[in-house]
Amino acid sequence: MPNNLKNIFISVLGAFICMFLIAYFNTIDETNIWLIPPFGASLVLVMAVHDSPLAKPRNVFFGHILSASSGVLIFYLMGNSALSIALGLSLAVLVMIVTKTIHPPAGANPVIAILGAKSFEFVIMPVAIGASFIVIFALAYNKLMKRL
């Protein structure tokens, strides 16, 4: 198989396996939500462009946590409004830039937090745990496939 086709297959398979596991955990654990849409976008980065700065483990993990925290904080202070959603996203962008943890999929977290009236528990589960799972899976999978 040509190298390009091999890389495509490895990327697609890795994204499938990781998303399947997260979605499966979401169905068996009725007390916690494991699956949020930004994780799909994160998997595109860590599997298809794993060597991108935006796909670094640090960016994936902290980008998600800081963005989710921004949304929860703004919701706590201002509630749900167009202004709070815009401020939550803007704060997330600011914090990711300042901490050098830019991860574009995480930009959806403040919107989810504010629209869903999430508490800081949201930052732990699903965000921190799910992002950790993606990072660990991607590191192991890409190392196994010799793509690091």
C-alpha positions as CSV (number, residue, x, y, z in Angstrom):
1,M,0.0,0.0,0.0
2,P,1.5,3.4,-0.9
3,N,2.6,5.5,2.1
4,N,-0.1,8.1,1.6
5,L,-2.9,5.5,1.5
6,K,-1.4,3.8,4.5
7,N,-1.4,7.1,6.5
8,I,-5.0,7.8,5.4
9,F,-6.1,4.3,6.6
10,I,-4.2,4.7,9.9
11,S,-5.8,8.1,10.5
12,V,-9.3,6.9,9.7
13,L,-9.0,3.8,11.8
14,G,-7.6,5.7,14.8
15,A,-10.4,8.3,14.6
16,F,-12.9,5.5,14.4
17,I,-11.6,3.5,17.3
18,C,-11.2,6.4,19.6
19,M,-14.7,7.9,18.8
20,F,-16.3,4.5,19.1
21,L,-14.8,4.1,22.6
22,I,-15.9,7.5,23.8
23,A,-19.4,7.0,22.3
24,Y,-19.5,3.5,23.9
25,F,-18.5,4.8,27.3
26,N,-21.3,7.4,26.9
27,T,-23.9,4.7,26.4
28,I,-22.8,2.5,29.3
29,D,-22.2,5.2,31.9
30,E,-25.6,6.8,32.5
31,T,-24.3,9.1,35.3
32,N,-21.8,10.9,33.1
33,I,-21.8,12.3,29.6
34,W,-18.6,11.4,27.8
35,L,-19.3,12.7,24.4
36,I,-19.3,16.3,23.3
37,P,-19.1,17.5,19.7
38,P,-15.7,19.2,20.0
39,F,-14.1,15.8,20.6
40,G,-14.9,14.8,17.0
41,A,-13.0,17.9,15.7
42,S,-10.1,17.1,18.1
43,L,-9.9,13.6,16.7
44,V,-9.5,15.1,13.2
45,L,-6.5,17.0,14.4
46,V,-4.8,14.3,16.4
47,M,-5.3,11.6,13.8
48,A,-5.2,13.4,10.4
49,V,-2.7,16.1,11.2
50,H,-1.0,14.7,14.3
51,D,2.2,16.7,13.7
52,S,0.4,20.1,13.7
53,P,1.1,22.4,16.7
54,L,-2.7,22.5,17.2
55,A,-2.7,18.8,17.8
56,K,0.0,18.8,20.5
57,P,-1.2,16.9,23.7
58,R,-0.7,20.1,25.7
59,N,-2.9,22.1,23.3
60,V,-5.6,19.4,23.2
61,F,-5.8,19.0,27.0
62,F,-5.4,22.6,28.2
63,G,-7.2,24.1,25.2
64,H,-10.3,22.1,26.2
65,I,-10.0,22.7,29.9
66,L,-9.3,26.4,29.7
67,S,-12.1,27.0,27.1
68,A,-14.6,25.0,29.1
69,S,-13.6,26.9,32.2
70,S,-14.1,30.2,30.4
71,G,-17.6,29.3,29.4
72,V,-18.6,28.1,32.9
73,L,-17.2,31.2,34.5
74,I,-19.0,33.6,32.1
75,F,-22.2,31.6,32.5
76,Y,-21.8,31.9,36.3
77,L,-21.3,35.6,36.1
78,M,-23.7,36.5,33.4
79,G,-26.1,33.7,32.6
80,N,-27.1,32.7,29.1
81,S,-27.2,35.5,26.5
82,A,-25.7,36.5,23.2
83,L,-23.3,38.7,25.0
84,S,-22.2,36.0,27.4
85,I,-21.7,33.5,24.6
86,A,-19.5,36.0,22.8
87,L,-17.6,36.9,26.0
88,G,-17.1,33.2,26.8
89,L,-15.6,32.4,23.4
90,S,-13.5,35.6,23.5
91,L,-12.1,34.7,26.9
92,A,-11.4,31.2,25.7
93,V,-9.5,32.6,22.7
94,L,-7.5,35.0,24.9
95,V,-6.6,32.3,27.5
96,M,-5.5,29.9,24.8
97,I,-3.4,32.5,23.1
98,V,-1.8,33.7,26.3
99,T,-1.0,30.1,27.5
100,K,0.0,29.0,24.0
101,T,-2.5,26.2,24.1
102,I,-4.6,27.0,21.0
103,H,-6.8,24.1,20.0
104,P,-9.6,25.3,17.7
105,P,-12.1,22.5,18.5
106,A,-12.1,23.7,22.1
107,G,-13.7,27.0,21.0
108,A,-17.0,25.1,21.0
109,N,-16.7,24.4,24.8
110,P,-17.8,27.9,26.0
111,V,-20.8,27.8,23.8
112,I,-21.8,24.3,25.1
113,A,-21.1,25.4,28.7
114,I,-23.2,28.6,28.5
115,L,-26.1,27.2,26.4
116,G,-26.2,24.1,28.6
117,A,-25.9,26.1,31.9
118,K,-23.0,23.9,32.9
119,S,-21.3,24.0,36.3
120,F,-17.5,23.5,36.9
121,E,-18.2,19.7,37.0
122,F,-18.5,20.0,33.2
123,V,-14.8,21.0,33.1
124,I,-13.9,17.7,34.8
125,M,-16.4,15.4,33.1
126,P,-16.6,15.2,30.1
127,V,-14.0,17.8,29.2
128,A,-10.8,17.0,31.2
129,I,-11.5,13.2,31.3
130,G,-12.5,13.1,27.6
131,A,-9.5,15.3,26.5
132,S,-7.2,13.1,28.5
133,F,-8.6,10.0,26.9
134,I,-8.1,11.5,23.4
135,V,-4.5,12.5,24.2
136,I,-3.5,9.2,25.7
137,F,-5.2,7.3,22.9
138,A,-3.6,9.4,20.2
139,L,-0.1,9.1,21.8
140,A,-0.3,5.4,22.1
141,Y,-2.0,4.8,18.8
142,N,0.4,7.0,16.8
143,K,3.4,5.5,18.6
144,L,2.1,2.0,17.8
145,M,1.7,3.0,14.2
146,K,5.1,4.7,14.3
147,R,3.8,8.1,13.4
148,L,5.3,10.3,16.1
